[in-house]
Amino acid sequence: MSPEAAGNKTKDFSSFIFANRRFISSGALVICLILKWVLGGRSTLPLWGIGAGVVVLGLLFRVYSAAYLCGRHIVTKIEAEQLCVSGPFAHVRNPLYIGNFIVGVGCVLAFNEWYGWVAFFLEFGLMYSVIIPYEERFLSGKFGRDYDDYKAAASRFFPRLKAYPKCTETTPLFGKAAWGEKFHALVLAAAFVLLYFLFVR
């Protein structure tokens, strides 16, 4: 296989993972619930409540972050009309994925099984090890030096107190961002209802 063909296959795979990232995460959640039911697991009301609270915090952080993307964050094809470096993006490059991490921690807390932690870290680590480099290659190719400067100043996952010096003012669209989270919210609400009635003792 030629290097060009290998590169195209890698790009196709990355594009597939990016386009289906919502369904991959939701599928992992469903599989864990089925596994818990088959193995006869249980949870407790305090853990369920704490987990639900953490999930809500994660979703709110996602809405806050997505508002600076004008609510255009639920897409199946990678795109960017402009480089977003305002709001939370001025401090960290992937605030939406931090929100996903918080949501995942909340789910695992409520799930209350050791293999939930294993499944979560595997799913999160493997998926974003594909998605993030894919996005970075796209942004670097489109915005060139502007993105390279931003990448050097802002970390992937660990927010910095000092904002990116070239931060531009953007009007956040919170309503549009919240509407874009309806799929996540419905899936998580359904999962937590099932978790409560089937496993909370």
Backbone hydrogen bonds in HBPLUS format (Angstrom, degrees):
<---DONOR---> <-ACCEPTOR-->    atom                        ^
c    i                          cat <-CA-CA->   ^        H-A-AA   ^      H-
h    n   atom  resd res      DA  || num        DHA   H-A  angle D-A-AA Bond
n    s   type  num  typ     dist DA aas  dist angle  dist       angle   num
A0006-ALA N   A0002-SER O   2.92 MM   4  6.22 161.6  1.96 157.7 163.2     1
A0007-GLY N   A0003-PRO O   2.87 MM   4  6.01 152.7  1.94 142.1 149.9     2
A0008-ASN N   A0004-GLU O   2.96 MM   4  6.23 149.6  2.05 143.4 151.4     3
A0009-LYS N   A0005-ALA O   2.97 MM   4  6.26 154.0  2.04 147.6 154.3     4
A0010-THR N   A0006-ALA O   2.98 MM   4  6.23 157.1  2.04 148.2 154.3     5
A0011-LYS N   A0007-GLY O   2.93 MM   4  6.14 155.9  1.99 144.4 151.3     6
A0012-ASP N   A0008-ASN O   2.85 MM   4  6.05 156.2  1.90 146.9 153.4     7
A0013-PHE N   A0009-LYS O   2.93 MM   4  6.13 157.9  1.98 147.1 152.9     8
A0014-SER N   A0010-THR O   2.90 MM   4  6.11 164.7  1.92 150.5 154.9     9
A0015-SER N   A0011-LYS O   2.84 MM   4  5.98 156.9  1.89 147.4 154.3    10
A0016-PHE N   A0012-ASP O   2.93 MM   4  6.14 151.2  2.01 143.7 151.2    11
A0017-ILE N   A0013-PHE O   2.98 MM   4  6.30 163.9  2.01 155.0 158.3    12
A0018-PHE N   A0014-SER O   2.92 MM   4  6.11 163.0  1.95 150.6 155.7    13
A0019-ALA N   A0015-SER O   2.93 MM   4  6.06 162.8  1.96 147.8 152.4    14
A0020-ASN N   A0016-PHE O   3.06 MM   4  6.17 143.3  2.20 145.3 154.5    15
A0024-ILE N   A0020-ASN O   2.95 MM   4  6.20 148.0  2.06 155.1 165.4    16
A0025-SER N   A0021-ARG O   3.15 MM   4  6.31 167.4  2.16 148.4 150.6    17
A0026-SER N   A0022-ARG O   2.97 MM   4  6.15 162.0  2.00 146.0 151.8    18
A0027-GLY N   A0023-PHE O   2.79 MM   4  5.74 150.6  1.88 135.4 144.2    19
A0028-ALA N   A0024-ILE O   2.98 MM   4  6.20 152.9  2.05 145.2 151.9    20
A0029-LEU N   A0025-SER O   3.11 MM   4  6.38 151.9  2.19 144.4 151.7    21
A0030-VAL N   A0026-SER O   2.97 MM   4  6.28 157.4  2.02 149.2 155.1    22
A0031-ILE N   A0027-GLY O   2.91 MM   4  6.11 162.6  1.94 151.6 156.2    23
A0032-CYS N   A0028-ALA O   3.05 MM   4  6.23 155.5  2.11 143.3 149.5    24
A0033-LEU N   A0029-LEU O   3.07 MM   4  6.35 153.0  2.15 145.9 153.1    25
A0034-ILE N   A0030-VAL O   2.95 MM   4  6.24 159.0  2.00 153.1 158.7    26
A0035-LEU N   A0031-ILE O   2.88 MM   4  6.08 160.5  1.92 149.0 154.8    27
A0036-LYS N   A0032-CYS O   2.91 MM   4  6.07 152.4  1.99 143.3 150.8    28
A0037-TRP N   A0033-LEU O   2.99 MM   4  6.23 151.7  2.08 143.4 150.9    29
A0038-VAL N   A0034-ILE O   2.91 MM   4  6.19 158.3  1.96 152.8 158.6    30
A0039-LEU N   A0035-LEU O   2.94 MM   4  6.07 159.6  1.98 149.2 154.5    31
A0040-GLY N   A0036-LYS O   2.93 MM   4  5.85 117.0  2.34 133.8 147.9    32
A0041-GLY N   A0036-LYS O   2.95 MM   5  5.12 170.9  1.95 147.4 150.4    33
A0043-SER N   A0199-PHE O   2.81 MM 156  5.54 155.9  1.87 136.8 131.9    34
A0201-ARG N   A0043-SER O   3.05 MM 158  6.28 160.7  2.08 145.1 145.1    35
A0048-TRP N   A0044-THR O   2.89 MM   4  6.07 159.1  1.94 153.9 160.9    36
A0049-GLY N   A0045-LEU O   2.85 MM   4  5.99 160.8  1.89 153.6 158.4    37
A0050-ILE N   A0046-PRO O   2.88 MM   4  6.09 162.3  1.91 151.6 156.4    38
A0051-GLY N   A0047-LEU O   2.85 MM   4  5.90 163.2  1.87 147.0 152.5    39
A0052-ALA N   A0048-TRP O   2.91 MM   4  6.09 155.8  1.97 145.4 152.0    40
A0053-GLY N   A0049-GLY O   3.01 MM   4  6.23 156.6  2.07 145.1 151.1    41
A0054-VAL N   A0050-ILE O   2.95 MM   4  6.26 156.6  2.01 152.1 158.3    42
A0055-VAL N   A0051-GLY O   2.94 MM   4  6.18 156.6  2.00 149.1 155.7    43
A0056-VAL N   A0052-ALA O   3.00 MM   4  6.28 158.0  2.05 149.4 154.7    44
A0057-LEU N   A0053-GLY O   3.07 MM   4  6.35 156.1  2.12 145.6 151.8    45
A0058-GLY N   A0054-VAL O   2.95 MM   4  6.25 156.7  2.01 149.3 155.7    46
A0059-LEU N   A0055-VAL O   2.90 MM   4  6.20 157.1  1.95 153.3 159.4    47
A0060-LEU N   A0056-VAL O   2.89 MM   4  6.10 159.7  1.94 151.1 156.7    48
A0061-PHE N   A0057-LEU O   2.94 MM   4  6.18 152.6  2.02 146.7 154.1    49
A0062-ARG N   A0058-GLY O   2.97 MM   4  6.23 147.1  2.08 141.2 150.5    50
A0063-VAL N   A0059-LEU O   2.90 MM   4  6.24 156.7  1.96 150.6 156.5    51
A0064-TYR N   A0060-LEU O   2.90 MM   4  6.14 163.5  1.93 149.0 153.5    52
A0065-SER N   A0061-PHE O   2.94 MM   4  6.10 157.1  1.99 144.6 150.6    53
A0066-ALA N   A0062-ARG O   2.75 MM   4  5.89 168.3  1.76 156.0 159.8    54
A0067-ALA N   A0063-VAL O   2.97 MM   4  6.02 142.9  2.11 147.0 155.2    55
A0068-TYR N   A0065-SER O   3.14 MM   3  5.79 148.6  2.24 114.2 121.4    56
A0069-LEU N   A0066-ALA O   2.85 MM   3  5.06 153.5  1.92 107.9 116.9    57
A0071-GLY N   A0066-ALA O   2.99 MM   5  5.18 160.4  2.03 147.7 143.2    58
A0070-CYS N   A0067-ALA O   3.20 MM   3  5.06 150.1  2.29 102.5 104.6    59
A0173-LEU N   A0067-ALA O   2.97 MM 106  4.58 159.4  2.02 120.5 120.1    60
A0072-ARG N   A0069-LEU O   3.18 MM   3  5.68 166.6  2.20 113.3 116.7    61
A0089-PHE N   A0086-SER O   3.10 MM   3  5.22 132.7  2.33 137.9 129.8    62
A0090-ALA N   A0087-GLY O   3.16 MM   3  5.72 161.4  2.19 113.3 118.9    63
A0091-HIS N   A0088-PRO O   2.98 MM   3  5.48 160.7  2.01 113.6 120.0    64
A0092-VAL N   A0088-PRO O   3.11 MM   4  6.39 141.5  2.27 148.3 159.8    65
A0164-TYR N   A0090-ALA O   2.77 MM  74  4.88 140.7  1.92 127.2 140.3    66
A0160-ARG N   A0091-HIS O   3.03 MM  69  5.10 156.4  2.08 129.9 135.7    67
A0093-ARG N   A0155-SER O   2.82 MM  62  5.96 176.2  1.82 166.3 167.1    68
A0097-TYR N   A0094-ASN O   3.13 MM   3  5.46 125.2  2.45 104.3 117.1    69
A0098-ILE N   A0094-ASN O   3.16 MM   4  6.56 140.9  2.32 145.2 156.6    70
A0099-GLY N   A0095-PRO O   2.98 MM   4  6.30 152.8  2.06 145.6 152.5    71
A0100-ASN N   A0096-LEU O   2.97 MM   4  6.38 145.6  2.10 138.0 147.7    72
A0101-PHE N   A0097-TYR O   2.94 MM   4  6.16 148.5  2.04 137.5 145.6    73
A0102-ILE N   A0098-ILE O   2.97 MM   4  6.31 157.9  2.02 152.3 157.5    74
A0103-VAL N   A0099-GLY O   2.95 MM   4  6.22 161.5  1.99 150.3 155.4    75
A0104-GLY N   A0100-ASN O   2.86 MM   4  6.09 158.9  1.91 148.2 154.1    76
A0105-VAL N   A0101-PHE O   2.94 MM   4  6.24 156.2  2.00 150.8 156.6    77
A0106-GLY N   A0102-ILE O   3.04 MM   4  6.32 158.1  2.09 149.7 155.5    78
A0107-CYS N   A0103-VAL O   2.98 MM   4  6.31 154.0  2.05 150.6 157.7    79
A0108-VAL N   A0104-GLY O   2.98 MM   4  6.24 161.6  2.02 152.7 157.0    80
A0109-LEU N   A0105-VAL O   2.95 MM   4  6.15 156.6  2.00 150.5 156.8    81
A0110-ALA N   A0106-GLY O   3.15 MM   4  6.36 164.3  2.17 147.8 151.3    82
A0111-PHE N   A0107-CYS O   2.84 MM   4  5.97 145.6  1.96 143.7 154.8    83
A0112-ASN N   A0108-VAL O   3.01 MM   4  6.19 153.1  2.08 149.6 153.4    84
A0116-GLY N   A0113-GLU O   2.99 MM   3  5.27 146.1  2.11 105.1 115.7    85
A0117-TRP N   A0114-TRP O   3.17 MM   3  5.64 131.2  2.42 107.5 117.3    86
A0119-ALA N   A0115-TYR O   2.91 MM   4  6.06 167.9  1.93 146.5 149.8    87
A0120-PHE N   A0116-GLY O   2.91 MM   4  6.02 158.0  1.96 144.8 151.3    88
A0121-PHE N   A0117-TRP O   3.01 MM   4  6.16 174.7  2.01 153.6 154.8    89
A0122-LEU N   A0118-VAL O   2.99 MM   4  6.09 156.0  2.05 149.4 156.7    90
A0123-GLU N   A0119-ALA O   2.89 MM   4  5.97 167.7  1.91 149.3 153.3    91
A0124-PHE N   A0120-PHE O   2.84 MM   4  5.91 172.5  1.85 157.4 160.0    92
A0125-GLY N   A0121-PHE O   2.91 MM   4  5.66 157.9  1.96 134.0 141.4    93
A0126-LEU N   A0122-LEU O   2.91 MM   4  5.83 166.2  1.93 147.8 152.5    94
A0127-MET N   A0123-GLU O   3.02 MM   4  5.89 162.1  2.05 144.0 149.9    95
A0128-TYR N   A0124-PHE O   3.07 MM   4  6.03 168.2  2.09 148.2 152.0    96
A0129-SER N   A0125-GLY O   3.02 MM   4  5.88 131.3  2.27 135.2 146.9    97
A0130-VAL N   A0127-MET O   3.15 MM   3  5.48 149.8  2.25 102.8 111.9    98
A0131-ILE N   A0127-MET O   2.98 MM   4  6.28 166.4  2.00 149.0 153.0    99
A0132-ILE N   A0128-TYR O   3.12 MM   4  5.49 157.7  2.17 126.2 132.6   100
A0134-TYR N   A0130-VAL O   3.33 MM   4  6.34 152.5  2.41 141.5 149.4   101
A0135-GLU N   A0131-ILE O   2.89 MM   4  6.18 158.3  1.93 157.8 163.5   102
A0136-GLU N   A0132-ILE O   2.88 MM   4  6.09 161.6  1.92 154.9 160.5   103
A0137-ARG N   A0133-PRO O   2.93 MM   4  6.10 154.8  1.99 147.3 152.7   104
A0138-PHE N   A0134-TYR O   3.20 MM   4  6.43 157.2  2.25 143.1 149.3   105
A0139-LEU N   A0135-GLU O   2.87 MM   4  6.14 169.4  1.88 159.1 161.3   106
A0140-SER N   A0136-GLU O   2.89 MM   4  5.91 159.3  1.94 145.6 151.7   107
A0141-GLY N   A0137-ARG O   2.99 MM   4  6.05 154.4  2.06 140.8 147.8   108
A0142-LYS N   A0138-PHE O   2.93 MM   4  6.17 147.2  2.04 147.9 157.3   109
A0143-PHE N   A0139-LEU O   2.81 MM   4  5.76 168.9  1.82 151.9 155.6   110
A0144-GLY N   A0140-SER O   2.87 MM   4  4.87 133.9  2.08 123.3 131.9   111
A0146-ASP N   A0143-PHE O   3.21 MM   3  5.67 133.5  2.44 149.0 138.2   112
A0147-TYR N   A0144-GLY O   3.10 MM   3  5.61 121.4  2.46 108.8 121.3   113
A0148-ASP N   A0144-GLY O   3.03 MM   4  6.34 160.3  2.07 151.3 157.7   114
A0149-ASP N   A0145-ARG O   2.87 MM   4  6.03 157.4  1.92 153.5 157.7   115
A0150-TYR N   A0146-ASP O   3.16 MM   4  6.35 157.2  2.21 139.0 145.4   116
A0151-LYS N   A0147-TYR O   2.73 MM   4  5.90 162.5  1.76 156.7 161.7   117
A0152-ALA N   A0148-ASP O   3.05 MM   4  6.19 146.1  2.17 138.5 146.5   118
A0153-ALA N   A0149-ASP O   3.20 MM   4  6.41 132.3  2.44 137.1 149.1   119
A0153-ALA N   A0150-TYR O   3.03 MM   3  5.14 133.1  2.26  98.3 111.4   120
A0154-ALA N   A0150-TYR O   2.91 MM   4  6.02 142.8  2.05 157.8 166.8   121
A0167-CYS N   A0164-TYR O   3.02 MM   3  5.44 145.7  2.14 128.7 127.0   122
A0177-ALA N   A0173-LEU O   3.07 MM   4  6.24 156.2  2.13 147.6 155.1   123
A0178-ALA N   A0174-PHE O   2.85 MM   4  6.01 157.8  1.90 150.3 155.8   124
A0179-TRP N   A0175-GLY O   3.03 MM   4  6.25 156.8  2.09 146.6 152.7   125
A0180-GLY N   A0176-LYS O   3.07 MM   4  6.28 144.8  2.20 140.2 149.5   126
A0181-GLU N   A0178-ALA O   3.06 MM   3  5.26 149.4  2.16 102.6 111.9   127
A0182-LYS N   A0179-TRP O   3.25 MM   3  5.56 165.1  2.27 115.2 116.1   128
A0185-ALA N   A0181-GLU O   2.92 MM   4  6.10 170.1  1.93 163.1 166.4   129
A0186-LEU N   A0182-LYS O   2.92 MM   4  6.01 161.5  1.96 149.0 153.3   130
A0187-VAL N   A0183-PHE O   3.02 MM   4  6.19 169.4  2.03 155.7 158.7   131
A0188-LEU N   A0184-HIS O   2.93 MM   4  6.04 167.3  1.95 154.6 158.6   132
A0189-ALA N   A0185-ALA O   2.87 MM   4  5.94 155.2  1.93 143.9 151.5   133
A0190-ALA N   A0186-LEU O   2.95 MM   4  6.10 163.1  1.98 148.6 153.0   134
A0191-ALA N   A0187-VAL O   2.96 MM   4  6.18 158.2  2.01 146.2 152.6   135
A0192-PHE N   A0188-LEU O   2.92 MM   4  6.11 158.3  1.97 149.3 154.6   136
A0193-VAL N   A0189-ALA O   2.96 MM   4  6.16 149.3  2.05 147.1 155.6   137
A0194-LEU N   A0190-ALA O   3.02 MM   4  6.24 165.7  2.04 151.4 154.9   138
A0195-LEU N   A0191-ALA O   2.87 MM   4  6.03 158.1  1.92 145.2 152.3   139
A0196-TYR N   A0192-PHE O   2.95 MM   4  6.00 152.6  2.02 138.0 144.8   140
A0197-PHE N   A0193-VAL O   3.07 MM   4  6.32 172.0  2.08 157.1 157.5   141
A0198-LEU N   A0194-LEU O   2.90 MM   4  5.82 150.5  1.99 150.9 158.6   142
A0199-PHE N   A0195-LEU O   2.97 MM   4  5.41 152.1  2.05 134.7 142.0   143
A0200-VAL N   A0196-TYR O   3.37 MM   4  4.96 148.5  2.48 115.3 122.8   144
